């Protein structure tokens, strides 16, 4: 097994990031800084799995693709994210390359953990909105909430949809998707 030494004295680029090769440790490139996170908790993974099971059949029916993390989404030269779930419409399948998602996903879902709350709620949300992700979900297992942000909503800081503990979740991207929030927690 190869040991990776992280050079924190420089600003990282996608080219530097790609030199790391495949790793077992989740890492992302955020604003030129290599961020390594501990592996998710079993509960975090269960929530992602529940979401995947709800989305997968509808994605397949629509001819789209759904991916689980870790899978790189190349944003620009200093940002490579690994969202928990990614949905790509059939019309955008061309952004899926041999190495990563190289274009704007249609739906991005981040399930927050204590180690990534600020990044997912602020840094990544702003970037996803800037690049035109049609729909961005922030799922908070600790508080049992789900927030949906749309690319063209008037106030980018106020969720288009906010559901707590239970209530119906729908999607503008996967219009057939409808479930009660308590199904994922």
Phi, psi and omega in degrees: 000136183273136176267133181252127176258127183268123177272106181267005181271355183231164173271126183279152174240172177301321180299317177298314181302316182293336177293340179294333183071188179290136182226157175273342180270123179297130176214155180221158175254114183236112181052044176079006178247130178281119182248123177248133182243153172293160179296152180295159177285162176302321180296316176304313181293325178295319178297315178299317179299318179296318177297316180301316180297328178284322186275322187308309183296324180288323177297315180297315179299324181277355181082011180267185181233142175233136183232146174260152175291150004270129171210128183286138170244112181278115182269305178201194186291345182236011183219121172226114182255159174232079179298158180292320177222144180225133173241134178238123176296157180302325181289347181248012183302338181297343180279352177271112181250182179296332185256337188186184167269119183238073182164187185268116176294158180276323179223128176236133179237126174245126174261114187282150176231165179306327183282346185231015184303308184297314182300311183291323182278339185238283186305303184293320180303314180297319179293315179301320178292319181296319183276352175094029173298125185299321183213130179235125180250137170245116181253126182245097181297326183296321180257359182052055178234159175221128178244138177241128176242136179253151186295330185244028177284154185297308180252108184292349181263353179251122182301143173294322179222135178225120183236135180241128174062302174211157184146163186277130176252131177231170181227142174276342181272311175253085190297339179278348182285125177203124179207160176274135184306326181294351177285341182258345181257000000 
